[in-house]
Amino acid sequence: MINEIIKRNGITFGVTIGIISALITATIYSIDINLFLSGWLGASIIGLYLVICVILLIKTKKELNGVFPYKDAFTTYFIAVLIGITISTLFNIILFNFIDPEAKETLKELTAKYTVEMMQKFGTPASAIKEAITKLKESNPYSIIELAKGAIYSIVFSSIIGLIMAAFFKSSTSQEYK
């Protein structure tokens, strides 16, 4: 049975992460679709999510009066991330497959252009560039299946981060048994 504080905070922060993610996606979509390929923006967004998760773990540990075993710290984080990624993925599925399916084609073209530029900067042979672009054009990264696969990869990657964060935020063993 999951502690009510852990469950409540995980759900609340998960919904918050999901809504923030959907709002960021909608904002980028409405301002400039090219921003989806921005490395600095992507890194900033990941940083924002990490800050939110740190706040979640600090708040939960405080509400549990400092008694925060590793399992509980990870569970709190995992609930929030699972809900946040699910909401974000559902929003992306709706946006790119039902509201504006043409946007995914635009993004595919922009990605191809960006890929060619980056590969040329690194001196990649023309044959390798052509092969990469062919594979890119055959793919559909914003399809429902690919977005769902991306969500699974995000959950796995986030779980690894969560294992590390839980180690930092867990209470010491002596506190757990007082």
N, C-alpha and C positions, 0 to 999 in steps of 0.2 A: 504494500500500500504506500502510495506516495504522500508525503507530508503536504498538507494543504497550502502552506506558504510557498513551497517549491512549485507546486502545480499552478497556483494563482500567479506567481511572478513569471514563471515560464510562459504561461499562456498570454498574460498581459504584454510582456516584452516581445513575445513572438508575433502577436498581432501588430504591435507597434513597428517592429522590423519589417513585416510584410507591407504595411500601409506606407511606411517611409520608402520602401523599395518601389512600390507601385507609383508613388508620387514622383520619385526621382525619374523612373522610366517615362512616365507621362510628360514630365517637364522636358527631359532630353528630347523626346519625340516631338514635342510641340515647338521647341526652340530651334534645334538643329540636329537632324538625324546623324550628321557626321560625328557628333559628340559620343555616339555609341562606340566609336573606335578610338577614343581618347584614352591613352594610357594613364595620364595623370589624374583624369577624372575617375577612372576605374579604381586606381590606387586610393584616391581620396574616399571613395564610397566604401571600400573595404575597411579603411581606417575608421570611418564613421561607425560601421557595424561592430568593429572590435571595441570601440569606446562604449557603445550601447551594451555590449555583452559584459564588459568590465563593470559598468554601473549596475547591471542586473545581478552579477555575482556579489558585489559589495553590499547591495541592498538586501539581498537574500541572506547573506551571512549575518548581517546586522540584525535582521528580523528573527534569525534563529539564535540570537544571543551568542554568536561566535562559535556555536557548535555546528560545524559544516564539514562532515566527512567527504572524502573524495567522491564517492558514489553520488552523494546528494548534489555536490557542486557540478559534476558532469551532467547529471539528470536535469538540473535546472537549465543549464546551458543548452543541452540537447533539445529539450522541449521547445525552447524559444527559437532555436535555429530551424528546427523541423517545421514549425508553424510559419515562420517568416519565409523560408524558402518555398513552401507550398503556396502561400498567398502570392508571392512574387511570380512564381512559375505560372499559376493560373491566370494572373493578370497578363503576362507575356503571351500566353496561349490565346487569350481572348483578343488582345491588341493585334498580334501579328497574323492570326489565322481567321479572325472574324470581322474585326473592325476595319483593319487596313492591311489586307494580304499583300498589296503592292509594296508596302514598306519593307517586307522581308527581301523582295527582289532588289530594291534599292540598296539595302544593306549588304546584300551579297555582292553587288557590283562595286560598292565602296570598299568592301573587304578585299576583293580581287585587286583593285587598284592599289590599295595600301600594301598588300602582300607583295605585289610586283615591285613597288618602290623600295620596300625593306630588303627584299632579296637582291635587288640590284645594288643597293648600298653595301651589302656584304659580299658582293662579287660572285653571286651564284650564277652558274652557267645557264645559258638561255634554255637549254633542254630541260633542266630541272625546274625552272620558272614555268615553262609551258606545261609541264606535267602537274605542278602544284595548282595552276589555274584551272586545268581540266578537271582535276579532282574537286576543286572548290565549286566549279560550275555544276557538277553532278550532285553536289550535296544540297541539303535543305536545312541549314542549322536552326531555322525558326519554325520548323514543322512541329506538330504536337509531340511526336515521338522523340525528336531530337531535343526539344525543350525538356521533356520528362527525363531523358538520359542526362542532360545537363544538371537537372535538379538532383538526381542521384549522385552524380560526381560532386556537386556542391555539398551535399549532406555528408559524404565520405570525407572530403577535405575539411569541412567545418568540424566534423567529429574529431579529427586529428588535432585541430586547433583547440577544441574543447577539452581533450584529454590533457593538453599542456596547461590550459588556463585553470582547469580544475585542480591540478597539482599546485598551482600558485595560490589559489584561494581556499583550499581545504584548511580546516583547523588542525592544529597539532593533535597527535594521538592522545596526549594527556588530557586535553580539554574535552574530548569526546566521551570520556568515561567518568567525568566528575558528577 
